[in-house]
Amino acid sequence: MRTLKEIACGQTVKVKKLMGEGAIKRRIMDMGITKGVEIFVRKVAPLGDPVEVTVRGYELSLRRADAAIIEVE
């Protein structure tokens, strides 16, 4: 099992599952991150937080804690 938090800069992955609960999961889904969508990892900050990604044609910054609940393949 790999999460978005572990993906290196420049890679494209597909969302397999969202592991969060309640409001956190809902917020991530509202940002357009749902099962089956492709995510391109644009940049990872020097200390690892935040992670910049491209989802559905727009750019998004995610905290590492949020990236850790997105399972990818």
RODO-2510 file (C-alpha; in nm, 4 decimals, decimal comma):
residues 73
     n   res          X          Y          Z
     1     m     0,0000     0,0000     0,0000
     2     r     0,1424     0,3372    -0,1086
     3     t     0,0098     0,6784    -0,0137
     4     l     0,0417     1,0106    -0,1929
     5     k     0,2808     1,1240     0,0817
     6     e     0,5415     0,8684    -0,0393
     7     i     0,5332     0,9619    -0,4098
     8     a     0,8372     1,1391    -0,5552
     9     c     0,8252     1,4673    -0,7424
    10     g     0,7430     1,4327    -1,1148
    11     q     0,5386     1,1129    -1,0881
    12     t     0,1758     1,0595    -1,1905
    13     v    -0,0383     0,8210    -0,9864
    14     k    -0,4021     0,7104    -0,9769
    15     v    -0,6148     0,7319    -0,6619
    16     k    -0,7098     0,3870    -0,5363
    17     k    -0,8914     0,4759    -0,2140
    18     l    -0,9436     0,7511     0,0451
    19     m    -0,8797     0,6169     0,3942
    20     g    -0,9932     0,9172     0,6016
    21     e    -1,3142     0,9584     0,7965
    22     g    -1,5829     1,2265     0,8134
    23     a    -1,4933     1,5900     0,7511
    24     i    -1,1351     1,5252     0,6367
    25     k    -1,2444     1,2737     0,3722
    26     r    -1,5264     1,5051     0,2605
    27     r    -1,2872     1,8021     0,2254
    28     i    -1,0465     1,6002     0,0099
    29     m    -1,3325     1,4782    -0,2091
    30     d    -1,4562     1,8392    -0,2462
    31     m    -1,1113     1,9302    -0,3844
    32     g    -1,1707     1,6828    -0,6684
    33     i    -0,9629     1,3947    -0,5340
    34     t    -1,1828     1,0887    -0,5798
    35     k    -1,1261     0,7223    -0,6663
    36     g    -0,9776     0,6741    -1,0130
    37     v    -0,8558     1,0316    -1,0689
    38     e    -0,4942     1,0885    -1,1759
    39     i    -0,2663     1,3072    -0,9650
    40     f     0,0633     1,4547    -1,0861
    41     v     0,3078     1,5434    -0,8054
    42     r     0,4563     1,8808    -0,9072
    43     k     0,6656     1,9769    -0,6062
    44     v     0,7463     1,8667    -0,2542
    45     a     0,8618     2,1373    -0,0121
    46     p     1,2129     2,0950     0,1370
    47     l     1,0772     1,9732     0,4693
    48     g     0,8053     1,7679     0,2966
    49     d     0,5104     1,9922     0,3814
    50     p     0,3143     2,0853     0,1704
    51     v     0,2989     1,8694    -0,1419
    52     e     0,1966     2,0488    -0,4626
    53     v    -0,0092     1,8405    -0,7044
    54     t    -0,2081     1,8829    -1,0252
    55     v    -0,5573     1,7295    -1,0156
    56     r    -0,8184     1,7581    -1,2933
    57     g    -0,6207     2,0395    -1,4577
    58     y    -0,5707     2,2630    -1,1540
    59     e    -0,2958     2,3032    -0,8976
    60     l    -0,3444     2,2144    -0,5332
    61     s    -0,1329     2,2112    -0,2169
    62     l    -0,1902     1,9330     0,0351
    63     r    -0,0559     1,8885     0,3867
    64     r     0,1415     1,5686     0,4431
    65     a    -0,1254     1,4524     0,6884
    66     d    -0,3893     1,4806     0,4143
    67     a    -0,1628     1,3157     0,1536
    68     a    -0,1097     1,0239     0,3928
    69     i    -0,4776     0,9192     0,3757
    70     i    -0,4850     0,9045    -0,0070
    71     e    -0,3940     0,5532    -0,1205
    72     v    -0,2512     0,5450    -0,4747
    73     e    -0,1308     0,2973    -0,7356
***
